[in-house]
Amino acid sequence: MHIVMVIGAGILLLCVFAMFGWLWGASTAGIALAVKAFVPVWLVVACVNMWVGVSHAGYSVREETPILVLNFALPAILAALAAWQLSRG
């Protein structure tokens, strides 16, 4: 359940980045730039989530690595698709 909540938070954060991209740029180029900026921020957040799982929840790095990949990959793939679609138009 925690994985679903983290992925949902990532998608919500992606939407927030896209909205701020529209507010700052008022164009699809501004949204695309904001969506691209989301990816490194989300990587940091996913790594912090992994660190919490290792240091506080008692999981090993080996157990947490696939969860890190899943938590990072799904919102990052959505961001890449959004940036690609926005750059086409």
C-alpha positions as CSV (number, residue, x, y, z in Angstrom):
1,M,0.0,0.0,0.0
2,H,2.9,2.3,0.7
3,I,4.2,1.9,-2.8
4,V,0.9,3.0,-4.3
5,M,0.8,6.0,-2.0
6,V,4.4,7.0,-3.0
7,I,3.7,6.6,-6.7
8,G,0.4,8.6,-6.3
9,A,2.4,11.3,-4.5
10,G,4.8,11.3,-7.4
11,I,2.1,11.7,-10.0
12,L,0.5,14.5,-7.9
13,L,3.9,16.3,-7.6
14,L,4.2,15.9,-11.4
15,C,0.9,17.7,-11.8
16,V,2.0,20.5,-9.5
17,F,5.2,20.9,-11.5
18,A,3.1,21.1,-14.7
19,M,0.8,23.7,-13.2
20,F,3.7,25.9,-12.1
21,G,5.2,25.4,-15.5
22,W,2.0,26.8,-17.0
23,L,1.9,29.7,-14.5
24,W,5.5,30.7,-15.2
25,G,5.7,30.1,-18.9
26,A,2.1,30.3,-20.1
27,S,3.0,27.9,-22.9
28,T,3.6,24.3,-23.6
29,A,7.3,25.0,-23.6
30,G,7.1,26.2,-20.0
31,I,5.1,23.0,-19.0
32,A,7.7,20.8,-20.8
33,L,10.6,22.5,-19.0
34,A,8.8,22.1,-15.6
35,V,8.1,18.4,-16.3
36,K,11.7,17.8,-17.2
37,A,12.7,19.6,-13.9
38,F,10.5,17.2,-12.0
39,V,12.6,14.1,-12.8
40,P,15.7,14.9,-10.8
41,V,13.5,16.2,-7.9
42,W,11.6,13.0,-7.9
43,L,14.8,11.0,-7.9
44,V,15.9,12.7,-4.7
45,V,12.5,12.1,-3.1
46,A,12.5,8.4,-4.1
47,C,16.0,8.0,-2.7
48,V,15.0,9.7,0.6
49,N,12.1,7.2,0.7
50,M,14.6,4.4,0.2
51,W,16.8,5.8,2.9
52,V,13.9,5.9,5.4
53,G,13.0,2.3,4.5
54,V,16.6,1.2,5.2
55,S,17.3,3.3,8.2
56,H,14.0,3.3,10.1
57,A,11.9,0.4,8.8
58,G,14.8,-2.1,9.0
59,Y,14.8,-3.2,5.3
60,S,18.1,-3.9,3.6
61,V,19.4,-2.0,0.6
62,R,18.9,-5.1,-1.5
63,E,15.2,-5.3,-0.5
64,E,14.6,-1.6,-1.0
65,T,16.3,-1.2,-4.4
66,P,13.5,-2.8,-6.5
67,I,11.0,-0.6,-4.7
68,L,13.2,2.5,-5.4
69,V,13.2,1.6,-9.1
70,L,9.4,1.1,-9.1
71,N,8.7,4.3,-7.1
72,F,10.9,6.4,-9.4
73,A,10.2,4.8,-12.7
74,L,6.4,5.2,-13.0
75,P,6.1,8.9,-12.4
76,A,9.4,9.5,-14.4
77,I,7.9,7.6,-17.3
78,L,4.8,9.7,-17.1
79,A,6.9,12.8,-17.1
80,A,8.9,11.7,-20.1
81,L,5.7,10.9,-22.0
82,A,4.3,14.3,-21.1
83,A,7.5,16.2,-22.1
84,W,7.6,14.3,-25.4
85,Q,3.9,15.1,-26.1
86,L,4.3,18.7,-25.2
87,S,7.5,19.1,-27.3
88,R,5.6,17.7,-30.4
89,G,2.9,20.3,-30.3
